Amino acid sequence: MGYSTDFNGVLEFKEELTASQLAKVKGFLGEDCREHKDWEDALGLTWVDLEITDDFTGLEWDGSEKTYDLVDKINMIIVNMRKTYPAFGLTGTMLAHGEEFMDVWEIVMENGFAVRKEGTLTGEVIECPSCGCKFTK
């Protein structure tokens, strides 16, 4: 088995997208990058585990198990979208939490691209004497 990370939050489109722009974005989602040799910056990436929000205002994690390299996949979409739509961009933050208690970080949009920012848990860490699960107070 591998390691799982859950993602919460939405990266919103900087501008409302047209139908053709939405269709182009949708063409990346759920796809295996290894099958698209023409996608710039996709080398070494696998499945794009993102979906368009129900209100068509941004991208969110699709809930897939074993999501890896999401920062790189977001940036790959941005680079490839800008070939046709130079003004394409995203704003916002996604929170990431891995299986380990202290494995928390964020995907933050900065200077037009996604970057990983290490997160910190605040408060006293308490361990359950029965199951060993950790919580913050």
C-alpha positions as CSV (number, residue, x, y, z in Angstrom):
1,M,0.0,0.0,0.0
2,G,1.0,3.6,-0.3
3,Y,0.6,6.7,1.7
4,S,-2.6,8.8,1.4
5,T,-3.1,12.5,1.7
6,D,-6.5,14.3,1.8
7,F,-7.0,17.7,0.3
8,N,-9.6,20.3,1.3
9,G,-10.3,23.6,-0.3
10,V,-10.8,25.1,-3.7
11,L,-8.4,26.8,-6.1
12,E,-10.7,29.3,-7.8
13,F,-10.3,30.5,-11.4
14,K,-9.0,34.1,-11.5
15,E,-11.7,34.9,-14.1
16,E,-14.9,33.3,-15.0
17,L,-14.2,30.7,-17.7
18,T,-16.0,30.4,-21.0
19,A,-17.4,27.1,-22.1
20,S,-14.4,26.4,-24.3
21,Q,-12.0,27.2,-21.5
22,L,-13.9,24.9,-19.1
23,A,-13.8,22.1,-21.7
24,K,-10.1,22.5,-22.1
25,V,-9.5,22.4,-18.3
26,K,-11.8,19.4,-18.1
27,G,-9.6,17.6,-20.6
28,F,-6.8,17.5,-18.1
29,L,-8.9,16.2,-15.2
30,G,-8.9,12.5,-14.3
31,E,-6.3,11.8,-17.1
32,D,-3.1,9.9,-16.8
33,C,-0.3,12.4,-17.7
34,R,1.8,9.5,-19.0
35,E,-0.6,9.0,-21.9
36,H,-0.2,12.7,-23.0
37,K,3.3,13.2,-24.2
38,D,2.3,16.6,-25.6
39,W,1.6,18.1,-22.2
40,E,4.4,20.4,-21.2
41,D,5.7,19.8,-17.6
42,A,3.9,16.5,-17.3
43,L,6.9,14.2,-17.3
44,G,6.8,11.8,-14.4
45,L,3.3,12.7,-13.3
46,T,0.4,10.3,-13.1
47,W,-3.3,10.8,-12.7
48,V,-4.7,14.3,-12.3
49,D,-6.9,13.9,-9.3
50,L,-8.8,17.1,-9.6
51,E,-12.4,18.1,-10.6
52,I,-14.2,21.3,-11.5
53,T,-16.4,22.5,-8.6
54,D,-20.2,22.1,-9.0
55,D,-20.5,25.9,-9.5
56,F,-17.7,25.9,-12.2
57,T,-15.7,28.5,-10.2
58,G,-12.6,26.4,-9.6
59,L,-10.8,23.2,-9.0
60,E,-10.9,20.8,-6.1
61,W,-9.5,17.4,-5.2
62,D,-11.7,14.6,-6.5
63,G,-11.2,12.4,-3.5
64,S,-9.0,9.8,-5.2
65,E,-7.0,7.5,-3.1
66,K,-3.2,7.9,-3.2
67,T,-2.9,11.4,-4.8
68,Y,0.7,12.4,-5.4
69,D,2.4,15.4,-6.9
70,L,-0.7,17.6,-6.8
71,V,1.3,20.8,-6.8
72,D,3.1,19.8,-10.0
73,K,-0.1,18.7,-11.6
74,I,-1.8,22.0,-10.9
75,N,1.2,23.8,-12.4
76,M,1.1,21.5,-15.4
77,I,-2.5,22.6,-16.0
78,I,-1.6,26.2,-15.7
79,V,1.3,26.0,-18.1
80,N,-0.7,24.2,-20.7
81,M,-3.8,26.3,-20.4
82,R,-1.7,29.5,-20.8
83,K,-0.6,28.3,-24.2
84,T,-4.1,29.0,-25.5
85,Y,-5.4,31.3,-22.8
86,P,-2.6,33.5,-21.5
87,A,-4.7,35.1,-18.7
88,F,-5.6,31.7,-17.2
89,G,-4.9,31.5,-13.5
90,L,-6.0,30.2,-10.1
91,T,-6.2,31.8,-6.6
92,G,-6.6,30.3,-3.2
93,T,-5.4,27.6,-0.9
94,M,-5.8,23.9,-0.5
95,L,-5.1,22.2,2.9
96,A,-3.4,18.9,2.8
97,H,-3.3,16.3,5.6
98,G,-1.4,13.0,5.3
99,E,-1.9,9.9,7.4
100,E,0.7,11.0,10.0
101,F,-0.7,13.4,12.5
102,M,1.9,16.1,11.9
103,D,1.8,15.8,8.1
104,V,-0.1,19.0,7.4
105,W,0.7,21.5,4.6
106,E,-0.9,23.7,2.1
107,I,-1.0,24.3,-1.7
108,V,-0.9,28.1,-2.1
109,M,-1.2,30.0,-5.3
110,E,1.8,32.5,-5.4
111,N,3.0,34.5,-8.4
112,G,0.7,32.6,-10.7
113,F,1.8,29.1,-9.7
114,A,1.1,26.5,-7.0
115,V,3.6,26.1,-4.2
116,R,3.8,23.8,-1.2
117,K,3.9,25.6,2.2
118,E,4.5,23.5,5.3
119,G,1.8,23.8,7.8
120,T,2.0,23.8,11.6
121,L,-0.5,22.5,14.1
122,T,-1.2,24.8,17.0
123,G,-2.2,23.8,20.5
124,E,-1.1,21.1,22.9
125,V,-0.8,17.6,21.3
126,I,-2.8,15.0,23.3
127,E,-2.5,11.2,22.7
128,C,-5.5,9.0,23.4
129,P,-4.4,6.3,25.9
130,S,-6.7,3.7,24.4
131,C,-6.0,3.9,20.7
132,G,-2.9,6.1,20.4
133,C,-4.6,8.7,18.1
134,K,-3.3,12.2,18.5
135,F,-5.3,15.4,18.7
136,T,-4.6,19.1,19.4
137,K,-6.2,20.9,22.3
